[in-house]
Amino acid sequence: MTGMSAPTTDALLAALATVNDPEIRKPITELGMVKSVTVDDAGHATSKSWLTVAGCPLKDTLRRDTTAALMGVDGVTSVDVVLDVMSDEQRAALKTKLRGGVAEREIPFAKSGSLTRVYAVASGKAASASPRSPSTSRPRWRLTACGSVSWTLTCTASRSPDARGDDGAHAGRRHDHAAGGP
């Protein structure tokens, strides 16, 4: 660079402060995503930044915005953007920072050694023989927990027969059971 001094690191960081993370929508300098930024005597700037995840779908946007911001600094002639991936610890620290210093809530049921088991019960509907024929349904059962010692199983099928020959006799039936027995 003839007659011009190289930009300062402070000028480069000020330019990077205008670059927002495309997903979090906050400046990458505020999020601690700037690993380093340097410039040589020829005006070639190198910015090293952290991505939150390896497969970041918007890394090209981040690279483009970083390049544009640094090219706007007087004395910068070219830009090289290097992207690295945050470690699990860095990502956890960023999550805590974004939550205002409050750590992520822990789910007690997900802890190892938890005796609580969560089961999902779903019901389905039989497909009709033709798209234009009225929908037919099989009996659908709903399991409802009623405390630690009992549960209720309720059939919600209609009274009309279904494609499998069920006469709808289960409709409205309710079965209450205590724990340990059917």
N, C-alpha and C positions, 0 to 999 in steps of 0.2 A: 504494500500500500504506500503510494508515494504521497507525502505531504499530509496524510491523515493518520491519526492515532487509532489504535484498535479500541473497539468498544469495551467498556468495563463490564465486569461480571454483574454489577448492580443494574446496569442498563439492560443486560440480557434477561436477568430475573424479573425486572419490571415488565419486559415484553411478554415473558412467559406467564405473568400474573393475569394477562388478558385471555389466556387459553383456558377454556373450561373443559372439564371432563365431560364428554358427550352424554354419558349416562347419569352421572351424579349431578351435573350442572353446577359445579363449583370450580374455582380456579385450581389448576393442578399444583400451583405453588402452595396454596392454602391446605390442600389435601396431603401434602408431603410426597407427591408423586414425582417430583424432580430429583433425580439421582445426582446429576451434575450438569453444568453448562460451562463450556469453555470456548475461547476464540483465539486463533493464532494471529500472528502479525500480518498475514495475508488477508485476514478478514473471514476465514473459514470458521464458522461456529459449529460446535458439536453439542447436541443436547441429548442427555441420557435420562430417560423417564421410566417409571414403573407402570405396568399395566396391572389391573386388579386380578385378571385371569388370563391364562395363556391364549385361549381362543376368543379373545375380545372381538366382538363383531364390528366395533367402531374404531379399531386401531388405525385404520387408514384416515379417518376423520381427525383423530388426534395427531397423527403424523403431519397431515396437511395444515391443520391449524397452527401447530408448533412451527413449521417451516415458514408460514406466512407471517407469524408474529416476529420471529427472529430476523427475517429479511427486511422487516420494517425498521430495524435498528440501524442508524447511520454507521457506516463502516463495515457492515456485514456483507460479504460478497457471495457466500454460499453457505448452505446449512446441511448438516448430516444429523438425522434423528435416529437414535438407537433406543429400541424399546426392550425392556426386560420385564420379568414377571415377579410380582410380589410373593414373598414367602407366606406361609400360613400365619405366622406371627405378625407380619406387617399388615396383612389383610384384616386380622382380628383387631389390631390397634386402630386401623382406619374405621372399622365398623363401630368401635367404642367411641372414637372421636366424632363420627357422624351422629351418634345417639346422644351427644352432649356429655360424654364421660360416663354414661350408664352402660354397664356391661350387658351383653345379650342375655335375655332371660333363659334360664335353664328349664328344660322340660323334665320333670321328675320321672315320668314314665319311660324316658329314653335312657336313663342311667342304667349302667350295668348292675345287675343284682336286684333290679326292681321286680317285685312280685306281681305287679299289675300288668295285665295283658289286655290289649284293645283288639276287638274283633269287629269287622265290618260285615253287616248283613245286607244283602241287596235282593231286590225282587226283579223279575223280568216279565216280559210280555211275549206271548207266542206270536210269531209272524202270521199274517193272514195268508190264505191260499192265493188270493188275487189282490192286486193293489186297489181294486175297486170294491171288493167285498168288505162288509163291515168288520172292524177289528174284533178279534176274539181274544180272550185272555185266559190264562191258567190262574189257579189260585195263587195269590201273593201273600206271603206271611211276613209280619213285622214283629221283630223281637224287641221287647222293651224291658230294660233293667228296672227292677223295683227294689233297689237296695242290694245288700250283699247276700241275702239268703233266698231271693225269689226272682222270677222273671215271668213275663207274659208273652205269649205267642198269639197273634191275632191274624186271622185270615181276612184279606180284603178283596177277595174275588167277587165278581158279579154272580148273580144266580143263573145267567145264561150259560148253556153248554159251550165248551170250547172245542177247538179242532181235534183235540186228543180224546174226546169223549167224556170229559169230566162233566158231570151233571150240575156243577155249581153247588153241590151239597155242603161244601166246606164254608161257603160264604157266611160271614158273621160269626163263625165259631171262634171261641176264645179258650185258650188253654193256659191255665195258671200252674206253675210248678215251683216247688221249693227246691232249694239247692240240694244236690245229692240224689235227686230222683226225677224220673220223667213225668 
